[in-house]
Amino acid sequence: MIRSFLRPVTIYDACQQMRDHGENAVLVAGATHVVNELHRGLINPSVLVDIYRLNGLDVICMEGEELMLGSLVTISELIASSVVRQFVPALCQAAQSVGGKQRRNRGTLGGSIVHADPGDEILSVLSAFDCCVVLKDIEGERVLDLREFISGIRQTTIRNDEILTEVRIRLPERGSRMSFRKVSRRNASSSSVMNLTCLLLLKDNRIVCARLALGSVLTKAHRMSDAEVLLAQKKPSRTLFEKAGSLVLNQALQEAESEGLGIVDSVGSYKFSLMPHFVAQVLTETWERKE
Ligand SMILES: Cc1cc2nc3c(=O)[nH]c(=O)nc-3n(C[C@H](O)[C@H](O)[C@H](O)COP(=O)(O)OP(=O)(O)OC[C@H]3O[C@@H](n4cnc5c(N)ncnc54)[C@H](O)[C@@H]3O)c2cc1C
């Protein structure tokens, strides 16, 4: 039963309160997941530490070649930000696809990352970039690569007394084209059956560098390195993109097997059969985009 609802005014106080109450406390930002988990009886804290009104964690700004996003930036704020739209348009596209206006208005970037759902569209886009998270506690901070931070399905390496304060995205080379697309069951805003973030840097009609992050298929969003290698230094064409689609399928099947995931249910076989065509389509769209 919840006995205390705490509203710290500084990050330090929030970390101290989380440390004082240990495993009995749950940190709350926009609360879209926490309330859901409370209702379903999946968590039973006696203390909630609400950080939603902490100052300074809703900042979006450029620092050199990095885009800095405060952990309390909401999904709606990602959509509205001209900086995000200009430098990481795929993040804007993914945010637009998150279902429900109230969820977009309340749900935060930090909540998305710490919840670590393999189907989370925001996380999928971040996985396509070199991206770090900053974690603070009462003793200081540590900076982790996003790949080290997410350890599995809804699992991260955060400690209970740590707060994720910001995300730093190293921007790809200027002129990179990017897209985010998802396959969903009902409409564009329902949850992903599968999603793909694609980045292409082209020079003189050759692909200099390609990045593909596949989400909602494996235990976490994965870079599709075999297809990335195939695409590098090639002239873009429909045939090349179809080959890349086949390589993504092969890699995803291998990774699913090594992660012990079943792919024989109806959703599994549907997404795998769709995958090569979906990947080729997203690559084509990205290629045809203006820089
Ligand atoms: C019904 C439903 C449907 C959804 N649909 C989609 C969808 O279609 N696409 C999509 O991408 N997402 C979707 N989401 C996910 C949701 O939008 C995001 O995960 C959201 O941004 C969560 O943010 P929050 O602030 O509400 O998290 P909260 O509920 O406040 O917290 C979630 C978890 O993260 C922890 N946490 C939050 N912030 C921090 C922090 N700064 N530091 C440390 N720990 C922290 C909390 O302790 C908790 O464990 C859905 C969620 C729900 C409940």
The ligand as an SDF file (V2000), in Angstrom:
LIG
                    3D

 53 58  0  0  0  0  0  0  0  0999 V2000
   -0.8300    1.5500  -22.3590 C   0  0  0  0  0  0  0  0  0  0  0  0
    0.5090    2.0770  -22.8620 C   0  0  0  0  0  0  0  0  0  0  0  0
    0.7500    2.1620  -24.2320 C   0  0  0  0  0  0  0  0  0  0  0  0
    1.9680    2.6540  -24.6970 C   0  0  0  0  0  0  0  0  0  0  0  0
    2.1730    2.7440  -26.0530 N   0  0  0  0  0  0  0  0  0  0  0  0
    3.3860    3.1420  -26.5020 C   0  0  0  0  0  0  0  0  0  0  0  0
    3.6810    3.1870  -27.8880 C   0  0  0  0  0  0  0  0  0  0  0  0
    2.8240    2.9580  -28.7420 O   0  0  0  0  0  0  0  0  0  0  0  0
    4.9590    3.5210  -28.2640 N   0  0  0  0  0  0  0  0  0  0  0  0
    5.9400    3.8110  -27.3590 C   0  0  0  0  0  0  0  0  0  0  0  0
    7.0840    4.0730  -27.7480 O   0  0  0  0  0  0  0  0  0  0  0  0
    5.6560    3.8130  -26.0620 N   0  0  0  0  0  0  0  0  0  0  0  0
    4.4300    3.4850  -25.6130 C   0  0  0  0  0  0  0  0  0  0  0  0
    4.1640    3.4550  -24.2900 N   0  0  0  0  0  0  0  0  0  0  0  0
    5.2690    3.7680  -23.4400 C   0  0  0  0  0  0  0  0  0  0  0  0
    5.2240    5.1130  -22.8240 C   0  0  0  0  0  0  0  0  0  0  0  0
    4.7270    6.1150  -23.6500 O   0  0  0  0  0  0  0  0  0  0  0  0
    6.6280    5.4590  -22.5250 C   0  0  0  0  0  0  0  0  0  0  0  0
    7.3150    4.3940  -21.9650 O   0  0  0  0  0  0  0  0  0  0  0  0
    6.6060    6.6330  -21.6050 C   0  0  0  0  0  0  0  0  0  0  0  0
    7.3590    7.6260  -22.1890 O   0  0  0  0  0  0  0  0  0  0  0  0
    6.9490    6.3140  -20.1930 C   0  0  0  0  0  0  0  0  0  0  0  0
    7.2640    7.4960  -19.5310 O   0  0  0  0  0  0  0  0  0  0  0  0
    6.6890    7.8690  -18.1010 P   0  0  0  0  0  0  0  0  0  0  0  0
    7.3500    9.1390  -17.7420 O   0  0  0  0  0  0  0  0  0  0  0  0
    5.2060    7.8580  -18.0770 O   0  0  0  0  0  0  0  0  0  0  0  0
    7.2480    6.6460  -17.2170 O   0  0  0  0  0  0  0  0  0  0  0  0
    6.8310    6.2360  -15.7660 P   0  0  0  0  0  0  0  0  0  0  0  0
    5.5880    5.4150  -15.7920 O   0  0  0  0  0  0  0  0  0  0  0  0
    6.8290    7.4090  -14.8330 O   0  0  0  0  0  0  0  0  0  0  0  0
    8.0910    5.3290  -15.4120 O   0  0  0  0  0  0  0  0  0  0  0  0
    8.3680    4.1420  -16.1280 C   0  0  0  0  0  0  0  0  0  0  0  0
    9.5590    3.4410  -15.4420 C   0  0  0  0  0  0  0  0  0  0  0  0
   10.7260    4.2090  -15.6050 O   0  0  0  0  0  0  0  0  0  0  0  0
   11.2430    4.6400  -14.3370 C   0  0  0  0  0  0  0  0  0  0  0  0
   11.6910    6.0130  -14.5560 N   0  0  0  0  0  0  0  0  0  0  0  0
   10.9930    6.9980  -15.1910 C   0  0  0  0  0  0  0  0  0  0  0  0
   11.7530    8.0790  -15.3190 N   0  0  0  0  0  0  0  0  0  0  0  0
   12.9540    7.8080  -14.7590 C   0  0  0  0  0  0  0  0  0  0  0  0
   14.1570    8.5280  -14.5890 C   0  0  0  0  0  0  0  0  0  0  0  0
   14.2980    9.7850  -15.0560 N   0  0  0  0  0  0  0  0  0  0  0  0
   15.1860    7.9280  -13.9640 N   0  0  0  0  0  0  0  0  0  0  0  0
   15.0750    6.6600  -13.4970 C   0  0  0  0  0  0  0  0  0  0  0  0
   13.9630    5.9270  -13.6180 N   0  0  0  0  0  0  0  0  0  0  0  0
   12.9150    6.4790  -14.2560 C   0  0  0  0  0  0  0  0  0  0  0  0
   10.1300    4.4810  -13.3540 C   0  0  0  0  0  0  0  0  0  0  0  0
   10.6110    4.2090  -12.0510 O   0  0  0  0  0  0  0  0  0  0  0  0
    9.3930    3.2870  -13.9270 C   0  0  0  0  0  0  0  0  0  0  0  0
   10.0380    2.0880  -13.5650 O   0  0  0  0  0  0  0  0  0  0  0  0
    2.9580    3.0250  -23.7920 C   0  0  0  0  0  0  0  0  0  0  0  0
    2.6960    2.9620  -22.4050 C   0  0  0  0  0  0  0  0  0  0  0  0
    1.4920    2.5030  -21.9530 C   0  0  0  0  0  0  0  0  0  0  0  0
    1.2460    2.4290  -20.4650 C   0  0  0  0  0  0  0  0  0  0  0  0
  1  2  1  0
  2  3  1  0
  2 52  2  0
  3  4  2  0
  4  5  1  0
  4 50  1  0
  5  6  2  0
  6  7  1  0
  6 13  1  0
  7  8  2  0
  7  9  1  0
  9 10  1  0
 10 11  2  0
 10 12  1  0
 12 13  2  0
 13 14  1  0
 14 15  1  0
 14 50  1  0
 15 16  1  0
 16 17  1  0
 16 18  1  0
 18 19  1  0
 18 20  1  0
 20 21  1  0
 20 22  1  0
 22 23  1  0
 23 24  1  0
 24 25  2  0
 24 26  1  0
 24 27  1  0
 27 28  1  0
 28 29  2  0
 28 30  1  0
 28 31  1  0
 31 32  1  0
 32 33  1  0
 33 34  1  0
 33 48  1  0
 34 35  1  0
 35 36  1  0
 35 46  1  0
 36 37  1  0
 36 45  1  0
 37 38  2  0
 38 39  1  0
 39 40  1  0
 39 45  2  0
 40 41  1  0
 40 42  2  0
 42 43  1  0
 43 44  2  0
 44 45  1  0
 46 47  1  0
 46 48  1  0
 48 49  1  0
 50 51  2  0
 51 52  1  0
 52 53  1  0
M  END
$$$$
